[in-house]
């Protein structure tokens, strides 16, 4: 029970610090209209986190210039997800940071209503897994950042990532589910 209370307090702290960071930076829409529709449709926390993860992956495709390598999947996704987002490197990295912020807010909202909800650890672990992938892919951009907006976007992304990774460390160990024996 103490760990759940500490977890809830940590999420509230994350929410507060992110709200402050948001208030100080100019904003653009970090999700496309189709992505907003997918978020609205995903009412269950873990499904909503998957939408946020997919939205970050779409920005990474643009940042990494891998549209051609992902052409088949992009064509398949185009009706549901729309065109890939556009913007500068700083814009796209900032979008990823704000998407992570929104994901954290969603987890925090569920936690404030029901801190024992079993979807919270599942969603947080999935988000942490995505963060590890994101940070690996964004690392080359960190080394080459030139403009103030690029540096600011990267700093915001690193802060969000660290907060997610710290929160997941506070979760209790994952319990493996045993399947039915086929003897």
C-alpha positions in Angstrom: 0.0 0.0 0.0 2.9 2.4 0.8 4.4 1.7 -2.7 1.1 2.5 -4.3 0.8 5.8 -2.4 4.4 6.7 -3.3 3.6 5.8 -6.9 0.6 8.1 -6.9 2.6 10.9 -5.4 5.3 10.4 -8.0 2.8 10.6 -10.8 1.3 13.8 -9.3 4.8 15.3 -9.1 5.4 14.4 -12.7 2.1 15.9 -13.7 2.9 19.2 -11.9 6.4 19.5 -13.3 5.2 18.8 -16.8 2.4 21.3 -16.5 4.9 24.0 -15.6 7.1 23.1 -18.6 4.1 23.2 -20.9 3.1 26.6 -19.7 6.5 28.1 -20.6 6.8 26.8 -24.1 4.9 27.9 -27.3 2.6 25.1 -28.5 1.6 23.5 -31.8 -0.7 20.6 -32.1 1.3 17.6 -31.2 -1.2 15.1 -32.6 -2.8 15.1 -36.0 -6.6 15.2 -36.2 -6.7 11.5 -37.0 -4.5 10.7 -34.0 -6.8 12.8 -31.8 -9.7 10.6 -33.1 -7.7 7.4 -32.2 -7.1 8.8 -28.7 -10.8 9.5 -28.2 -11.7 6.1 -29.4 -9.3 4.3 -27.1 -11.1 4.6 -23.8 -9.1 1.9 -22.0 -5.8 3.1 -20.6 -3.5 0.4 -22.2 -5.2 0.9 -25.6 -4.8 4.7 -25.3 -1.1 4.3 -24.4 -0.7 2.2 -27.6 -2.2 5.1 -29.6 0.4 7.4 -28.0 3.2 5.0 -28.8 2.0 4.7 -32.4 1.9 8.5 -32.7 5.5 8.7 -31.5 6.6 6.0 -33.9 5.1 8.0 -36.8 7.2 11.0 -35.9 10.3 8.8 -35.6 9.6 7.5 -39.2 9.7 11.1 -40.4 12.7 12.1 -38.3 14.7 9.0 -39.4 13.6 9.3 -43.1 12.4 5.8 -43.2 9.1 6.4 -45.0 10.2 4.3 -48.0 11.2 1.3 -45.7 7.8 1.6 -44.0 5.7 2.3 -47.2 3.6 -0.8 -47.0 2.7 -0.2 -43.3 2.1 3.5 -43.9 -0.3 2.7 -46.8 -2.1 0.3 -44.6 -2.4 2.8 -41.8 -3.2 5.8 -44.0 -7.0 5.6 -43.8 -7.1 5.3 -40.0 -4.1 7.4 -39.1 -3.9 9.9 -42.0 -0.7 11.4 -43.4 2.5 11.4 -41.5 3.0 14.5 -39.4 5.2 17.3 -40.8 7.4 19.9 -39.2 11.0 20.6 -38.4 13.2 18.3 -36.4 12.6 20.4 -33.3 8.8 20.4 -33.9 8.7 16.6 -34.3 10.9 15.9 -31.2 8.8 18.4 -29.3 5.7 16.6 -30.5 7.1 13.3 -29.1 7.8 15.0 -25.8 4.2 16.4 -25.6 2.8 13.0 -26.6 4.7 11.4 -23.7 3.5 14.1 -21.4 -0.1 13.4 -22.5 0.4 9.7 -21.9 1.7 10.4 -18.4 -1.3 12.6 -17.7 -3.6 9.8 -18.8 -1.9 7.3 -16.5 -2.0 9.9 -13.7 -5.7 10.5 -14.2 -6.5 6.8 -14.0 -4.3 6.5 -10.9 -6.1 9.3 -9.2 -9.4 7.6 -9.6 -8.2 4.0 -8.9 -4.6 3.6 -7.8 -5.0 -0.2 -7.8 -6.1 -0.4 -11.5 -4.1 -3.3 -13.0 -3.8 -1.4 -16.3 -1.6 1.3 -14.7 1.5 -0.9 -14.4 0.9 -2.5 -17.8 0.5 0.9 -19.4 3.5 2.4 -17.6 5.7 -0.6 -18.6 4.6 -0.3 -22.2 5.4 3.4 -22.2 8.8 2.8 -20.7 9.5 0.2 -23.4 8.6 2.8 -26.0 10.8 5.5 -24.3 13.8 3.2 -24.5 13.3 2.8 -28.2 12.6 6.5 -28.7 15.7 7.6 -26.9 17.9 5.2 -28.9 16.5 6.6 -32.1 16.7 10.3 -31.0 20.3 10.0 -29.6 21.9 11.0 -33.0 19.8 14.1 -33.1 21.0 15.1 -29.6 24.6 15.1 -30.7 23.8 17.3 -33.8 21.3 19.8 -32.2 22.1 23.3 -33.3 19.2 25.6 -32.8 17.7 26.7 -29.5 14.4 25.1 -30.4 16.1 21.7 -31.1 17.9 21.8 -27.8 14.8 22.8 -25.9 12.7 20.0 -27.6 15.4 17.5 -26.8 15.7 18.6 -23.2 11.9 18.3 -22.7 12.0 14.9 -24.3 14.8 13.8 -22.0 13.0 15.1 -18.9 9.8 13.2 -19.9 11.8 10.0 -20.6 13.6 10.2 -17.3 10.4 10.7 -15.4 8.7 7.7 -17.1 11.8 5.5 -16.5 11.9 6.6 -12.8 8.2 5.9 -12.3 8.5 2.4 -13.8 11.3 1.6 -11.4 8.9 2.2 -8.6 6.5 -0.5 -9.8 6.4 -3.8 -8.0 8.0 -6.7 -9.9 5.9 -8.0 -12.8 4.2 -11.2 -12.0 4.3 -13.8 -14.7 1.0 -15.4 -15.6 1.2 -19.2 -15.8 -0.7 -20.7 -18.8 -2.6 -23.9 -18.7 -0.5 -27.0 -18.8 -0.9 -29.1 -21.9 -0.1 -32.5 -20.3 
